Amino acid sequence: MRRCSSLRAGARCVVAPCLARRSRHARVRSTAGSRLNRPERKNPLTFDSNAELRDLFRALNFATDVRAIVVTGAGGNFCSGGDVHEIIGPLTKMRMPELLEFTRMTGDLVKAMRHCPQPIVGAIDGVCAGAGAMIALACDLRYGTPSTRTAFLFTRVGLAGADMGACALLPRVVGQGRASELLFTGRAMTAQEGQAWGFFNALHESDGLAGAAAAMARELAQGPSFAHGMTKTMLSQEWAMTIDQAIEAEAQAQAICMQTEDFKRAFEAFAAKRQPVFGGD
């Protein structure tokens, strides 16, 4: 896997292999993790860490040995959003071209997460706010804890709820009415609300969260990775299609997947009454 430059000591974004790396038939099947790493400040984002995360997820398009990602935060919190002193303060002194460069950069992080083919599992504990809430939203699967509080609090700092794609993505997950409430008020969504509304796939106690997220990532990494990438692409693209267009797009996507070696492996394993070992091709 390509590693972001932040692997140095004291980094604000830590990227490392997660728990398991398996090799069969000369192919590596692995999961990797990205951990926001400023626990003393509840893992706020800076200009640099935003860019590092964007570049990491862009690089994953070419990291064929990585099949699933876990995103989490250090110290019992996920991410408190943009650092007040290192982002919010400087933004008040910038002119429009610089501001637009910044807002496009943060949006590019969400685009990179949605465009990389690997499924992304969010392990979200404690505080999850602002841009941190958007990183969580951009994950494909989200696991929380009973103490997780998720707030799209852009209006609390005088900004629109429309940030990093929130007005497009959040209604798809929790519904238009609930998204409107969260984006207008900036209030925190409780973990229980998040699970009931479909934001969280499941809740786990804090001491079991990392293990649950890693277990799901391992399960996904052992699956047909090319087909998983196709599923992720279709889940994103079909929101802009009619039903007829979506059915035709899926017909073509599935025909492509039927040409893969993994499709043949699955058939041969079924015929032999054994579990398939997927190679991702």
N, C-alpha and C positions, 0 to 999 in steps of 0.2 A: 504494500500500500504506500502511496505517496504520503509523506508526513508534512504537516504544516510547520513553519519555522518556529512556532511557539512551544516546541518540545524542550526548549531550554529551561533551566531551573527558574522557578517563580513565574512560569508562564501563566497568562490569563486564560488561555485556551489549551487544554491538554488533549492530545490525540494519541491513543495507544491501543494495542490489541486487547480485546475483551475475552478473558476466560478460556476461550477454546479456539484452537486452530487445527483443522483436520486436513489430511492429505490422502486422497485416494485416486488411483488411476492417473498419477502425476499431475493432478489438479488440486489447487489449494482451495479449501472451503473455509472461509473465516468470517468472523464478526469483528467490528472495530468500534471504538467508543470515542466520543468527544465530550469532555467534561469542562464546564465553565469553572474557573479555578481562582476566585477571589472570595473565599468564604467569609473573611472578616467584614466584607461589605455586602454580603448576600449575592455575590457573583454579578455585579453590574457590568454592563457592556461599555466599551470605549470605542473610539474611532478605529483603533488598531484591531481589537478583538472582533468587531463587526467584519472588518475586511478579511481577517484570518479565517473566520468561519465561512464567509462567502467563497474564498479561494479553496478551502478544504472541500466543500461540497461540489464545487466545479470540478476539482481534480478527481472526485469519485466517479465521474463519467468514464475515466480511463483506468480506474483501479479494478481490473477484472478479477483480482484475487480477493476482493472484499465483497461480501454478499449481503451483509446487513449491518446497520449502524445503531448504536445506542447513544442517545444524547442525554446528559444529566448535569447536575450541578454539585459542587463540593459543599460539605459542611451542613447538610440538612436543608438547603434551599436550592431552588432551581436557578432563578435569575430575577433580579430586581429591576431589570430594564436598563435604560441608558443612565450612565453615571451622572449625577447632578452636577458635579464640579468639572468632570472631564468631557462631557457632551452637552448637557443642557446649558450651562453657563456660556461656553464658547459659541453655541448656536445663536444666542441672543445678540451677538456682535457680528454675525456674518451677513453678507449681502446675498441677494437672490441667487446668483450663479453658484455660490458655495453651498447655500442651503439645498438647492436642487441636486447638486452633486452628492450631498449627504443622503437625502431622502431616496434618491435612486440607488445609492449603494446599499442601503438597508433593505430596500425592495429586492435588489439583486440577490441578497442572502436567501430570502424566501423562494425566489425563482430557482436558485441553485438547489435548494432542498427538494423542491417539487420536481425538478428536471433530472436529478441523479437517479439512476435506475434502481438502486438498492432501497429496500424498505427501511424506513427510519423509525425506531422505537424510542419514544420519549419516556424517561423515568423522572417524574416530576414531583418533588417534595417541597413542602414549605411555601415560600414566596415565589410566585410566578407572575410577573407584572410587566406591563408595557411591551417593549420589544421582546422581553423574555416570554411573554404570553404568545406573541406571534411566532417565536421559534417553536414553542410547544404546539401551536396550531398547525404549523407546517409539517410536523411529524406525521407519519402514516398511522401509527398506533400510539396511544398515550396511556400510561399507567400512573396513577397518583397514589397519595396516602390520605388518610382521614383528615390530616392537618393541612393539606394543600389548599392554597387560596390563589385563584387565578383572576387577574384584573387587567382589563384592557383600558388602562386609566389615562389615556391620552387627553381626554377632556379635563382631567384634574390639573393639567399644566397648561390649559388654555388652547389646546389643539383639537383638531377634528378627530373623531373616532376612525376616520379613514386614514389608516397608516399601514404600510407594508402589505396591503391586500386584505386588511381586516374585513372591509365591507363586502368583499367577494367570498372569502373563505369561511368566516365565522357563521353566516347564515346557512351554509351548506352542511355544517356540522350540528348546530344547535337549533336551527330554524330562524326565520326572519324576525319574529316577534322577540324572542329571547336575545338574539344578537343585537337588535335595536336597543333593548333595555341596557345591556352590558356596555354597548358603545356610547350611548348617550350619557349614562350615569357614571361610568367608570368604576362601578362598585365591584367588589370581589365576588366571584362565583365560588361557592363552597365546593368542596370535593364531592359531597353528596349530590348537589345540584349537577355538577359536571358529569357524574356517572349517570344520573337519571336522564340528562339531556343528550347523552351520547358523546360528550367531549372526552370522557375517560372510558377506555375499554374495561378497566377494572381498577379497584383500589386494593392496596396492600399496606400492611404496617411498614413503617419506615425501615426497619431492619430487614425486611424481606423484599423491598422494592427493587434494589439492584439485581438480586437474584432472579426475580420474576421477569424483569426486562431482558436480562441476559439469556434466560431460558427461551423466551420468545424469539430473540435474535438468532440463537443457535438453531431453533426449529426452522426459521425462515432460511437461514444460510444452508441448511441441508436440503432445501427444496430446489425446484428447477429455476435457477436464477434468471435465465433469459425470459422465461414465461412470467416470473414475478415482475420483471421490468416492463413487460408488455401490459400486465394488469395495472401497474401504477400509471403508465402512460394513458391507458384507456379511461381509468377513473378520473383523470384530470381533463382529458380532451372531450369526453362525451357530455360534459355540462353545457358545451356550446353547440351541441348537435340536436337535430330532431330525432325522434325515435327511429324513424327509417334510416337516417344517416348513421345512428349508433349501431343498429343491427348490421348494416353493411360494413361498417368499420370493424366490428367484432368478427364478422365472417372472414375478412381479410387477415386480421390479426391472428385468428385461430388457425387459419390455413398456413400462415408463416410458422407458427409454433409446431404445427404437425410435421414440418420438415426438419425439426431438430432431432439430435441424437437422444435428447432426454425423453422425447415422446416414444422413441423406439425402446429405450431402456425401461420405461415404465411398463410397456406392453410385455417385454421379455420377462421382467420381474413378476408381473401378474401371472403369466403363463407358468412360470417356475415356482409360484407360490412363495415368493420372498419379497423383502422390501427393496424398492429400487434405490440405487445409488446414483444421484444426479450429478452430471458434470458441468452443467451450465452452457452446453452447446447444442 
